[in-house]
Amino acid sequence: MARRLTAGVVVRHPGSGVPVFLAPESDLPDWASGLVGAHALDGDLPDPPPQHGAGSSKTAWADYASAAGVDVGAHASRDDIIAACQAAHVPTD
């Protein structure tokens, strides 16, 4: 399910480097996943998983990143996923 933008944003297309305006109320394109912060996307994010201890698995973090629109590779570690969320300005604590 595509996330919808709640605000207009400008991001650089990762393939061309050209700035692209994404209009409010439009669907977030797959290529822009992880380039737009959660503050500009609709829907409430679940609370982030803990970073240590029970509930802090790679799967929990991958599910959270996906819900936040942060694209991470299948081989990313839990710490890589947390770093990707932080880079996308998605809350991690």
Buried (B, 14 or more C-beta within 10 A) or exposed (E): EEBBBEEEBEBEEEEEEEEBEBEEEEEBBEEBBBBBBBEBBEEEEEEBBEEEEEEBEBEBBBBBBEBBBBBBEEEBEBEBBBBBBEEBBBBBE
